Amino acid sequence: MDFALDDGDALMPARPLSSAKSVQIEARVSKSGDAKSMPGDLTGSAGPVKPGAKGLRLVIDKVVP
């Protein structure tokens, strides 16, 4: 799956992604559909990486305890 993140994806508009020296990319598949992390959810992360990095590989390979 291809994805792209830019300043429009920042959680706080006053802190754009492009201003960070590095970022941690995380993904989670929720069993319940809830935004809050719950036991049994699948998760993976990659980083730290510089904003604008290309070719990042993120593997969802862990289960939230």
C-alpha positions in Angstrom: 0.0 0.0 0.0 1.4 3.4 -0.9 0.8 6.4 1.4 2.0 9.9 1.7 2.0 12.3 4.7 2.3 16.1 4.5 1.8 19.1 6.6 -2.0 18.7 6.2 -1.7 15.5 8.2 -0.2 17.1 11.3 -2.1 16.7 14.5 -1.4 20.3 15.5 -1.4 22.8 12.6 1.1 24.9 14.5 3.6 22.0 14.3 3.8 21.0 10.6 5.5 17.7 9.8 8.1 19.4 7.6 9.4 21.3 10.7 10.4 18.1 12.5 14.0 16.7 12.3 12.6 13.2 12.3 9.3 11.4 12.7 8.1 8.0 13.8 5.5 6.4 11.6 3.0 4.0 13.2 0.0 2.1 11.9 -2.6 0.1 13.8 -5.5 -2.1 12.7 -8.2 -1.9 15.3 -10.3 -5.0 16.1 -13.1 -2.9 17.5 -13.0 0.0 15.0 -12.3 2.4 17.9 -9.6 5.0 17.5 -8.2 4.2 21.0 -5.6 1.4 21.1 -7.0 -1.8 22.6 -5.6 -5.2 23.4 -5.5 -7.4 20.4 -5.1 -4.6 17.9 -2.3 -5.2 15.3 0.4 -2.5 15.1 3.7 -1.7 13.4 6.1 1.2 13.2 9.1 2.5 11.3 11.5 5.2 12.0 12.7 7.6 13.0 12.8 8.9 9.5 13.3 12.4 8.0 10.1 14.1 6.7 9.9 13.6 3.0 11.7 10.2 3.1 10.6 7.8 0.3 10.5 4.1 0.0 9.6 3.5 3.7 8.6 0.0 4.6 6.2 -0.4 7.5 5.3 -3.9 8.6 2.3 -4.5 10.9 3.8 -7.4 12.9 2.9 -6.8 16.6 -0.2 -7.4 18.7 -1.1 -4.8 21.4 -1.0 -6.7 24.8 
